[in-house]
Every structure is written in C-alpha cells, then in structure tokens.
Amino acid sequence: MDRFVFFGGKGGVGKTTMSSAYGQKCARAGLETLVVSTDPAHSTADVFDQEFDDEPRAVEGVDGLSVMEIDPNDELERHLMETKRAMGDQVSPAMVNEIDRQIEMAHQTPGAYEAALFDRFIDVMRNADPYDRIVFDTSPTGGTLRLLSLPEFLQGWVERLLHKRQQSVKLFERAAIGNQEPRRMMDGDPIIARLQERKELFEFATETLQDEAAFFLVVNPDELSIRETRRAIDGLTDHGLTVRGLAVNKLTPSPDDDENGRGARFLRDRVATERERLRELHETFDPPVIAEVETRVREVKGSLLDDVADELEVSV
C-alpha cells in the first residue's frame, strides 16, 4: 500500500469511521501510523474518546497510532498572516496598508479556505518521516476535490507569474544600466525566490499525490451518495488520481426469517432496496467494493472499530 491513504466521500457517509478503522488496522500490523482529520466537523475525538489538536498526539491504548486534527479556520488565519508578512517585505511602507487590505479581501473569496489548508496538508506530507503510513480523513467531496485540484491549477499559474517577474527584472536591468554589465538582480530577487519556492511545492504535491497516494471513497447505499461518488471518481480522474476502491457503509441488517412484524417488513424492503444499490456499485463502477459494513447499534469505537477494520479489504 502507498504511504499516503485518503478516505473521502459525501458528508455523513462515515469517512471518519473508515479512516480511523484503517489507521488502527495499520497500527495493529506494526506500522507507525498517523490519522489526519481535515474535515471541519472533526469526530476523531469521538471515535477514540480523546481530545486532539493540530499536532500529532498518541492514541491511548493503541500502540503506534497518532491523530491530529487540522482546524481550517486556524490555517486560514495563519496563511493570511504569513502572506501579509511575505508581501510586506517586498513593498514600500506607504503601500503596506493597501496590500494588507487586498490580501484580506482575497482570503474572503472562494478557494481561500482550500488554499490555506493546502499548505498545511503538504507540510504534513513533506514531514512524514516519523510515520510508515499517513491516513487522511478528508472534508466532504466538493472541498476535497477543490483541495486536490490545487497543485495542477496553481502550478501553471505560478509558472506564468514567475515568467512575467523574470521578464520584468530583465527589462528593469536594461533600463537601469543600459549596455553595461548586468548586475544579476534576478539572482537575488525575493519575489522570484518566493515564486520558485511555491512552484517546487506544487511540483512535490502533484508527484506525491499521483505516485505515493491511494484514494478510497466511502459511500452509503442510497441514490444521492452513489451519484456524488460517481462525480467524485470523475473529478479525481480528471486530475490524474485513481480511486482504488469503494467502502460501502451503513448497510441495514436483515431481520430473522421468523420475524414478520411491521418493523421486520420495513427492514426487508429497506434491505432489498440497498441490495439493488449495492449491485449497481459492483456492476457499474470501475473501482471495486472493498468493504460492505452494516450499521451498528452503538457508536463505532473500541472493539467495534477493530471489527470494521477487519471488514476493510485494504492491505496495510
């Protein structure tokens, strides 16, 4: 299995359950494992009955397993301040206030949330040395697709900015020194250095996501979840990312044959409908079904998490 494993899907399908179960499965197999929650509605704390924050913290009672919860709002604020500092160093004092205002406006636009989260997301992957496996519990499908599409989109954008800045410096040198020996201003230009740094970051992200990451989608046996799963597969494929499998969660248990009450009749109808959905997933989707997990009466935690992990046909 690849070093980085992602579980995504529609909101409420059980991504945290699956990612936590798989993380625990890896740890039980002897792999030093980190589960990273990027979903704003963090619930890893509920799964493990323990509080977590944006730094890895060992899970009590499970050797080799750690969890961290990245707060997107904190990352947006941190990204805002870092951008202000970086830009403030490159402009005159008279322009600082205007630059700050423009940056604050930019951070209120669509995509700012994902851009801020992206930097921390990549930071985790670049500093993965202490871990054999990192499992990402992602935000609902739309946010995840926007996040994973950023390297491809921003890499081309930064390359164009870098080219324009290099051309600008060349023209400035020619205007400033005429036919004299160039002063090689480009070598020490802080904006070029910053853009080059971002370019390398996006290149790393693209290569890592395509070569060292495995993607799984969690789906419930209902029409809305299946439709969104189909769109998610198409979206990931468009960005060169392949979905390895589908984990079907919240299947309804069948009643016993001798049960004939109103509740039993309802359950049989429900099970019949879900079996049709399950057949659709098996027969019309390219990624294989790697788990068929029934709804539990109690919350999935403790020993129940191990039970779910055993049902996940994903290698460690």
C-alpha positions as CSV (number, residue, x, y, z in Angstrom):
1,M,0.0,0.0,0.0
2,D,1.1,3.6,-0.7
3,R,2.4,5.7,2.2
4,F,-0.5,8.2,2.0
5,V,-4.1,6.9,2.1
6,F,-7.1,9.1,1.6
7,F,-10.7,8.4,2.6
8,G,-13.3,10.7,1.0
9,G,-17.0,10.9,0.2
10,K,-20.2,12.8,0.8
11,G,-20.8,14.4,4.2
12,G,-22.0,11.9,6.8
13,V,-21.2,8.7,5.0
14,G,-18.7,7.5,7.6
15,K,-15.3,8.7,6.4
16,T,-14.0,9.2,9.9
17,T,-15.1,5.7,10.9
18,M,-13.3,4.2,7.9
19,S,-10.1,6.2,8.1
20,S,-9.9,5.6,11.9
21,A,-10.5,1.9,11.5
22,Y,-7.9,1.6,8.7
23,G,-5.4,3.7,10.7
24,Q,-5.9,1.4,13.7
25,K,-5.6,-1.7,11.4
26,C,-2.2,-0.4,10.2
27,A,-1.0,0.3,13.8
28,R,-2.1,-3.2,14.9
29,A,0.0,-4.5,12.0
30,G,3.1,-2.8,13.4
31,L,3.1,0.4,11.2
32,E,3.7,3.7,12.8
33,T,0.5,5.4,11.7
34,L,-0.9,9.0,11.7
35,V,-4.6,9.7,11.1
36,V,-5.1,13.3,9.9
37,S,-8.5,14.9,10.0
38,T,-9.1,17.8,7.6
39,D,-12.9,17.7,8.0
40,P,-14.1,20.8,9.7
41,A,-16.6,18.6,11.6
42,H,-13.9,16.7,13.4
43,S,-15.1,13.5,15.0
44,T,-11.9,11.5,15.5
45,A,-12.1,12.6,19.2
46,D,-15.5,10.9,19.5
47,V,-14.1,7.7,17.8
48,F,-11.2,7.4,20.2
49,D,-12.7,9.1,23.3
50,Q,-9.8,11.5,23.4
51,E,-9.2,15.1,22.5
52,F,-6.8,16.0,19.7
53,D,-5.4,19.2,18.1
54,D,-3.2,20.3,15.2
55,E,-0.2,18.5,16.4
56,P,0.1,14.6,16.4
57,R,-1.0,13.0,19.6
58,A,-0.7,9.3,20.5
59,V,-3.9,7.4,20.8
60,E,-4.3,5.9,24.3
61,G,-4.4,2.2,24.2
62,V,-3.3,1.7,20.6
63,D,0.5,1.5,20.2
64,G,1.8,3.1,17.0
65,L,-1.2,5.2,16.3
66,S,-1.4,9.0,16.5
67,V,-4.1,11.5,15.4
68,M,-4.1,15.2,14.5
69,E,-7.0,17.5,13.7
70,I,-6.2,20.4,11.4
71,D,-8.5,23.3,12.0
72,P,-9.2,25.0,8.6
73,N,-10.1,28.3,10.3
74,D,-6.8,28.5,12.1
75,E,-4.9,27.6,8.9
76,L,-6.7,30.4,7.1
77,E,-5.7,32.9,9.7
78,R,-2.1,31.6,9.7
79,H,-2.0,31.7,5.9
80,L,-3.3,35.3,6.0
81,M,-0.6,36.5,8.4
82,E,2.2,34.7,6.5
83,T,1.1,36.2,3.2
84,K,1.0,39.7,4.7
85,R,4.5,39.3,6.1
86,A,5.9,38.0,2.9
87,M,4.3,40.7,0.8
88,G,5.0,43.5,3.3
89,D,8.8,42.8,3.0
90,Q,8.6,43.5,-0.8
91,V,6.8,46.8,-0.9
92,S,7.3,50.3,0.4
93,P,5.8,51.3,3.8
94,A,3.3,53.5,2.0
95,M,1.8,50.5,0.3
96,V,1.7,48.1,3.2
97,N,-1.9,49.1,4.3
98,E,-3.3,48.7,0.8
99,I,-1.5,45.4,0.3
100,D,-3.0,44.2,3.7
101,R,-6.4,45.2,2.6
102,Q,-6.1,43.4,-0.8
103,I,-4.9,40.3,0.9
104,E,-7.7,40.3,3.5
105,M,-10.2,40.6,0.6
106,A,-8.5,37.8,-1.3
107,H,-8.9,35.5,1.8
108,Q,-12.6,36.0,1.8
109,T,-13.0,34.7,-1.8
110,P,-14.0,31.2,-2.8
111,G,-10.9,28.9,-2.7
112,A,-9.1,30.8,0.0
113,Y,-10.1,28.1,2.5
114,E,-8.7,25.3,0.4
115,A,-5.5,27.3,-0.4
116,A,-4.8,27.8,3.3
117,L,-5.5,24.2,4.2
118,F,-3.4,23.0,1.2
119,D,-0.1,24.4,2.7
120,R,-0.6,22.5,6.0
121,F,-1.7,19.5,4.1
122,I,1.5,19.4,2.1
123,D,3.6,20.2,5.2
124,V,2.3,17.0,6.7
125,M,3.3,15.0,3.7
126,R,6.8,16.6,3.4
127,N,7.5,15.9,7.1
128,A,6.2,12.3,7.1
129,D,9.5,10.7,8.1
130,P,8.3,9.5,11.6
131,Y,5.4,7.5,10.0
132,D,5.1,4.5,7.9
133,R,1.5,5.3,6.9
134,I,-0.5,8.6,7.0
135,V,-4.3,8.3,6.6
136,F,-6.3,11.4,5.7
137,D,-9.9,11.8,6.8
138,T,-10.9,14.4,4.3
139,S,-13.6,17.0,4.2
140,P,-16.8,16.3,2.1
141,T,-16.3,15.5,-1.5
142,G,-16.6,19.0,-3.0
143,G,-14.0,20.5,-0.7
144,T,-11.6,17.6,-1.2
145,L,-11.8,17.8,-5.0
146,R,-11.0,21.5,-4.8
147,L,-8.1,20.9,-2.4
148,L,-6.6,18.1,-4.6
149,S,-7.0,20.1,-7.8
150,L,-4.9,23.0,-6.4
151,P,-1.5,21.6,-7.3
152,E,-2.4,21.3,-11.0
153,F,-4.1,24.7,-11.2
154,L,-1.7,26.7,-9.1
155,Q,1.5,25.2,-10.6
156,G,0.6,26.6,-14.0
157,W,-0.5,29.9,-12.5
158,V,2.8,30.3,-10.6
159,E,4.9,29.4,-13.6
160,R,3.2,32.2,-15.5
161,L,3.8,34.7,-12.7
162,L,7.4,33.5,-12.4
163,H,8.0,34.1,-16.2
164,K,6.4,37.6,-16.0
165,R,8.6,38.5,-13.0
166,Q,11.7,37.3,-14.7
167,Q,10.9,39.3,-17.8
168,S,10.1,42.4,-15.7
169,V,13.5,42.2,-13.9
170,K,15.3,41.8,-17.2
171,L,13.6,44.9,-18.6
172,F,14.4,46.9,-15.4
173,E,18.1,45.9,-15.6
174,R,18.3,47.0,-19.3
175,A,16.6,50.3,-18.5
176,A,18.8,50.9,-15.4
177,I,22.2,50.1,-16.7
178,G,21.9,50.3,-20.5
179,N,24.7,48.4,-22.2
180,Q,26.8,47.9,-19.1
181,E,27.5,44.5,-17.5
182,P,24.2,43.3,-15.8
183,R,24.1,43.2,-12.1
184,R,22.4,39.9,-11.9
185,M,19.5,41.4,-9.9
186,M,17.4,38.3,-10.8
187,D,19.6,36.0,-8.7
188,G,18.7,37.9,-5.5
189,D,15.1,38.9,-6.3
190,P,12.9,37.9,-3.3
191,I,9.8,37.7,-5.4
192,I,11.4,35.3,-7.8
193,A,12.7,33.2,-4.9
194,R,9.2,33.1,-3.4
195,L,7.6,32.0,-6.6
196,Q,10.2,29.4,-7.2
197,E,9.6,28.0,-3.8
198,R,5.9,27.8,-4.4
199,K,6.5,26.2,-7.8
200,E,8.6,23.5,-6.2
201,L,5.9,22.9,-3.6
202,F,3.2,22.3,-6.2
203,E,5.5,20.0,-8.1
204,F,6.1,18.0,-5.0
205,A,2.3,17.8,-4.3
206,T,1.5,16.7,-7.8
207,E,4.1,14.0,-7.9
208,T,3.3,12.7,-4.4
209,L,-0.5,12.6,-5.0
210,Q,0.0,10.7,-8.3
211,D,2.8,8.4,-7.3
212,E,2.6,7.8,-3.5
213,A,-1.1,8.1,-2.6
214,A,-4.1,5.8,-2.6
215,F,-7.7,7.1,-2.7
216,F,-10.8,5.4,-1.4
217,L,-14.3,6.7,-1.3
218,V,-16.9,5.9,1.4
219,V,-20.5,5.5,0.0
220,N,-23.9,4.8,1.5
221,P,-26.4,2.5,-0.3
222,D,-28.6,5.4,-1.4
223,E,-29.1,7.2,-4.7
224,L,-27.7,10.6,-3.6
225,S,-24.5,9.1,-2.2
226,I,-24.0,6.9,-5.3
227,R,-24.4,9.9,-7.6
228,E,-21.9,12.0,-5.7
229,T,-19.5,9.1,-5.6
230,R,-19.7,8.8,-9.4
231,R,-19.0,12.6,-9.8
232,A,-16.1,12.3,-7.3
233,I,-14.5,9.5,-9.3
234,D,-14.8,11.5,-12.5
235,G,-13.3,14.6,-10.7
236,L,-10.3,12.7,-9.3
237,T,-9.7,11.0,-12.7
238,D,-9.6,14.4,-14.4
239,H,-6.7,15.3,-12.1
240,G,-4.8,12.1,-12.7
241,L,-5.8,10.5,-9.5
242,T,-7.3,7.0,-9.4
243,V,-9.8,5.7,-6.9
244,R,-8.7,2.3,-5.6
245,G,-11.9,1.1,-4.0
246,L,-15.3,1.9,-2.6
247,A,-16.2,1.2,1.1
248,V,-20.0,0.8,1.4
249,N,-21.1,1.8,4.8
250,K,-24.4,1.8,6.8
251,L,-25.9,-1.3,5.2
252,T,-29.1,-2.4,7.0
253,P,-29.0,-5.8,8.7
254,S,-31.6,-8.3,7.6
255,P,-34.3,-9.4,10.1
256,D,-34.5,-13.1,11.0
257,D,-36.7,-15.2,8.8
258,D,-39.3,-15.8,11.5
259,E,-39.8,-12.1,12.1
260,N,-43.0,-10.8,10.4
261,G,-44.0,-7.6,12.3
262,R,-44.2,-4.1,10.8
263,G,-40.6,-3.4,11.7
264,A,-39.4,-6.6,10.0
265,R,-41.3,-5.9,6.9
266,F,-39.8,-2.4,6.7
267,L,-36.3,-3.8,7.2
268,R,-36.8,-6.4,4.4
269,D,-38.0,-3.7,2.0
270,R,-35.0,-1.5,3.0
271,V,-32.5,-4.3,2.6
272,A,-34.0,-5.2,-0.8
273,T,-33.5,-1.5,-2.0
274,E,-30.0,-1.4,-0.6
275,R,-29.1,-4.7,-2.3
276,E,-30.1,-3.0,-5.6
277,R,-27.8,-0.1,-4.9
278,L,-25.0,-2.5,-3.9
279,R,-25.4,-4.4,-7.1
280,E,-25.1,-1.1,-9.0
281,L,-21.9,-0.3,-7.2
282,H,-20.5,-3.8,-8.0
283,E,-21.6,-3.8,-11.7
284,T,-21.3,-0.3,-13.0
285,F,-18.3,1.2,-11.1
286,D,-14.7,0.6,-12.1
287,P,-13.3,0.8,-8.5
288,P,-14.0,-2.5,-6.7
289,V,-16.1,-2.6,-3.5
290,I,-13.6,-3.2,-0.7
291,A,-16.0,-3.2,2.2
292,E,-19.6,-3.9,3.0
293,V,-20.2,-2.6,6.5
294,E,-23.5,-3.0,8.3
295,T,-24.9,-0.3,10.6
296,R,-24.1,-0.9,14.2
297,V,-26.5,-0.3,17.1
298,R,-23.8,1.5,19.1
299,E,-21.2,4.1,18.0
300,V,-18.2,2.5,16.2
301,K,-15.3,2.8,18.7
302,G,-13.2,0.5,20.7
303,S,-13.5,-3.2,19.7
304,L,-16.2,-2.3,17.1
305,L,-13.5,-0.2,15.3
306,D,-11.4,-3.4,15.1
307,D,-14.4,-5.2,13.7
308,V,-14.9,-2.6,10.9
309,A,-11.1,-2.7,10.2
310,D,-11.4,-6.5,9.6
311,E,-14.1,-5.8,7.1
312,L,-11.9,-3.4,5.1
313,E,-10.2,-5.3,2.3
314,V,-7.4,-2.8,2.1
315,S,-3.8,-4.1,2.5
316,V,-1.6,-2.5,5.1
